[in-house]
Amino acid sequence: MLVGVLAVATMPLAVALSNSLEGYELIDAAFAIPVGAALGVAAVALARRARLRIERTLGRTGGARTAAVGRLLGLLGFCLATSAAIAVGTYLLLTVVAD
């Protein structure tokens, strides 16, 4: 679940940092796109591994809800990174066409 929270927080944190640090623009937050995507994929993989462990132990280990929340947050983080990549790609395409 922690990796999922990090995946979701990556893009908003990068945008906030680019706005608060002098000398950086919003487009500079694009460096966080691969980080957010990788964290999202890792969270989904970890949740799947946890779910398999829960099934193997017949639920005695607990944590089914935590794994589900981690998976959901991982998917959300991956979607945020994907939408940011689409936005940056569109911006770059428009700036190239405009020149």
Backbone as numpy.savetxt, mean C-alpha at the origin, in Angstrom:
# Nx Ny Nz CAx CAy CAz Cx Cy Cz
-1.16 -7.66 10.11 -1.99 -6.47 10.11 -1.12 -5.22 10.11
0.02 -5.28 10.78 0.93 -4.13 10.83 1.44 -3.76 9.45
1.77 -4.75 8.64 2.24 -4.48 7.28 1.11 -3.86 6.46
-0.12 -4.27 6.68 -1.26 -3.68 6.00 -1.46 -2.22 6.38
-1.29 -1.92 7.64 -1.40 -0.52 8.09 -0.30 0.32 7.44
0.90 -0.22 7.38 2.00 0.49 6.73 1.73 0.70 5.25
1.14 -0.29 4.60 0.81 -0.17 3.18 -0.20 0.94 2.93
-1.19 1.03 3.80 -2.21 2.07 3.65 -1.64 3.45 3.96
-0.74 3.52 4.92 -0.20 4.81 5.35 0.90 5.34 4.44
1.44 4.53 3.56 2.58 4.94 2.76 2.27 6.13 1.86
1.23 6.05 1.07 0.93 7.13 0.12 0.52 8.43 0.81
-0.40 8.41 1.77 -0.72 9.68 2.43 0.49 10.30 3.16
1.33 9.46 3.73 2.52 9.96 4.40 3.48 10.60 3.41
3.65 9.98 2.25 4.54 10.55 1.22 4.01 11.88 0.71
2.70 11.98 0.54 2.11 13.24 0.08 2.27 14.31 1.15
2.04 13.95 2.40 2.18 14.93 3.49 3.64 15.39 3.61
4.57 14.48 3.48 5.98 14.87 3.55 6.39 15.76 2.38
5.89 15.45 1.19 6.24 16.29 0.04 5.66 17.69 0.16
4.52 17.82 0.84 3.93 19.15 1.05 4.64 19.93 2.15
5.14 19.24 3.16 5.74 19.93 4.29 7.22 20.21 4.12
7.92 19.43 3.32 9.34 19.65 3.13 9.57 20.65 2.00
10.44 21.59 2.26 10.73 22.60 1.26 11.62 22.02 0.17
11.37 22.41 -1.05 12.15 21.92 -2.16 11.57 20.67 -2.81
10.49 20.15 -2.28 9.85 18.97 -2.85 8.47 19.35 -3.36
8.07 18.72 -4.44 6.74 18.93 -4.99 5.93 17.66 -4.85
4.67 17.73 -5.19 3.78 16.59 -5.05 4.24 15.41 -5.92
4.78 15.70 -7.09 5.23 14.63 -7.98 6.39 13.84 -7.36
7.11 14.46 -6.42 8.21 13.76 -5.75 7.71 12.66 -4.81
6.43 12.66 -4.49 5.86 11.61 -3.65 5.73 10.30 -4.41
6.01 10.31 -5.71 5.90 9.10 -6.52 6.90 8.04 -6.12
7.95 8.41 -5.40 8.93 7.42 -4.96 8.29 6.39 -4.03
7.19 6.72 -3.41 6.54 5.82 -2.45 5.61 4.82 -3.11
5.36 4.95 -4.40 4.43 4.04 -5.07 4.92 2.59 -5.01
6.17 2.29 -5.38 6.58 0.89 -5.29 6.64 0.37 -3.85
6.93 1.26 -2.92 6.97 0.85 -1.50 5.56 0.45 -1.04
4.58 1.27 -1.36 3.21 0.96 -0.98 2.69 -0.30 -1.63
3.04 -0.49 -2.92 2.59 -1.69 -3.62 3.24 -2.94 -3.03
4.53 -2.86 -2.74 5.23 -4.01 -2.16 4.70 -4.35 -0.78
4.43 -3.33 0.02 3.87 -3.58 1.35 2.47 -4.18 1.26
1.68 -3.74 0.29 0.35 -4.30 0.10 0.40 -5.77 -0.29
1.29 -6.11 -1.21 1.44 -7.51 -1.62 1.94 -8.35 -0.45
2.89 -7.81 0.31 3.42 -8.53 1.47 2.33 -8.77 2.52
1.48 -7.78 2.74 0.40 -7.94 3.73 -0.58 -9.02 3.30
-0.91 -9.06 2.02 -1.82 -10.10 1.53 -1.17 -11.48 1.67
0.11 -11.57 1.34 0.82 -12.86 1.47 0.90 -13.31 2.92
1.18 -12.38 3.81 1.24 -12.73 5.23 -0.13 -13.15 5.77
-1.18 -12.49 5.30 -2.53 -12.86 5.74 -2.90 -14.24 5.22
-2.49 -14.55 4.01 -2.77 -15.88 3.47 -2.03 -16.95 4.28
-0.78 -16.66 4.60 0.00 -17.61 5.41 -0.64 -17.81 6.79
-1.12 -16.73 7.38 -1.78 -16.84 8.69 -3.07 -17.63 8.58
-3.81 -17.40 7.51 -5.06 -18.14 7.33 -4.80 -19.63 7.15
-3.74 -19.98 6.43 -3.39 -21.39 6.27 -2.98 -22.02 7.60
-2.25 -21.26 8.43 -1.86 -21.75 9.75 -3.09 -21.95 10.63
-4.05 -21.05 10.53 -5.28 -21.18 11.32 -6.06 -22.42 10.88
-6.12 -22.66 9.58 -6.82 -23.86 9.09 -6.11 -25.13 9.53
-4.78 -25.11 9.50 -4.02 -26.29 9.87 -4.20 -26.65 11.34
-4.35 -25.65 12.18 -4.52 -25.90 13.62 -5.98 -25.93 14.03
-6.87 -25.95 13.04 -8.32 -25.99 13.29 -8.80 -24.80 14.12
-8.16 -23.67 13.95 -8.58 -22.45 14.62 -8.11 -22.28 16.04
-7.30 -23.20 16.54 -6.86 -23.10 17.94 -5.87 -21.95 18.16
-5.17 -21.53 17.12 -4.20 -20.45 17.30 -4.87 -19.09 17.34
-6.07 -18.98 16.83 -6.78 -17.70 16.81 -6.19 -16.78 15.76
-6.70 -15.58 15.70 -6.17 -14.58 14.78 -6.84 -14.54 13.43
-7.98 -15.15 13.28 -8.66 -15.15 11.98 -9.10 -13.74 11.60
-9.61 -13.00 12.56 -10.04 -11.62 12.27 -8.84 -10.74 11.95
-7.75 -10.93 12.68 -6.55 -10.14 12.42 -6.02 -10.40 11.02
-6.03 -11.66 10.61 -5.59 -12.00 9.25 -6.51 -11.39 8.20
-7.81 -11.39 8.47 -8.76 -10.81 7.52 -8.58 -9.30 7.40
-8.38 -8.65 8.53 -8.16 -7.20 8.51 -6.83 -6.88 7.82
-5.81 -7.68 8.09 -4.52 -7.48 7.43 -4.63 -7.63 5.93
-5.40 -8.61 5.48 -5.61 -8.81 4.04 -6.35 -7.63 3.44
-7.39 -7.17 4.11 -8.16 -6.02 3.62 -7.28 -4.78 3.53
-6.48 -4.52 4.57 -5.61 -3.36 4.55 -4.53 -3.49 3.47
-4.03 -4.70 3.26 -3.06 -4.92 2.20 -3.64 -4.63 0.83
-4.86 -5.10 0.60 -5.53 -4.81 -0.68 -5.78 -3.32 -0.85
-6.17 -2.66 0.22 -6.40 -1.22 0.15 -5.11 -0.47 -0.13
-4.02 -0.87 0.53 -2.72 -0.23 0.28 -2.26 -0.44 -1.15
-2.47 -1.65 -1.68 -2.10 -1.91 -3.07 -2.94 -1.07 -4.02
-4.23 -0.94 -3.73 -5.11 -0.13 -4.57 -4.72 1.35 -4.53
-4.34 1.84 -3.36 -3.87 3.23 -3.26 -2.61 3.44 -4.09
-1.68 2.50 -4.02 -0.45 2.62 -4.80 -0.74 2.54 -6.29
-1.67 1.68 -6.68 -2.03 1.56 -8.09 -2.70 2.83 -8.60
-3.59 3.40 -7.82 -4.24 4.64 -8.25 -3.24 5.79 -8.30
-2.28 5.81 -7.40 -1.23 6.84 -7.46 -0.37 6.65 -8.70
-0.08 5.41 -9.07 0.71 5.15 -10.28 -0.05 5.61 -11.53
-1.36 5.38 -11.55 -2.17 5.84 -12.68 -2.17 7.36 -12.75
-2.28 8.02 -11.59 -2.29 9.48 -11.56 -0.96 10.05 -12.03
0.15 9.47 -11.57 1.47 9.96 -11.98 1.69 9.68 -13.46
1.28 8.52 -13.93 1.42 8.21 -15.35 0.61 9.16 -16.22
-0.60 9.48 -15.81 -1.42 10.43 -16.55 -0.79 11.81 -16.55
-0.27 12.24 -15.41 0.40 13.53 -15.32 1.60 13.60 -16.26
2.41 12.55 -16.23 3.59 12.53 -17.10 3.20 12.52 -18.57
2.17 11.77 -18.91 1.69 11.73 -20.30 1.20 13.11 -20.74
0.45 13.77 -19.87 -0.07 15.10 -20.23 1.03 16.13 -20.34
2.06 16.05 -19.50 3.16 17.02 -19.61 3.99 16.77 -20.85
4.12 15.52 -21.28 4.87 15.23 -22.50 4.08 15.70 -23.72
2.79 15.48 -23.73 1.95 15.88 -24.84 1.87 17.40 -24.92
1.84 18.07 -23.77 1.71 19.53 -23.74 2.96 20.21 -24.24
4.10 19.57 -24.15 5.35 20.20 -24.61 5.57 20.10 -26.06
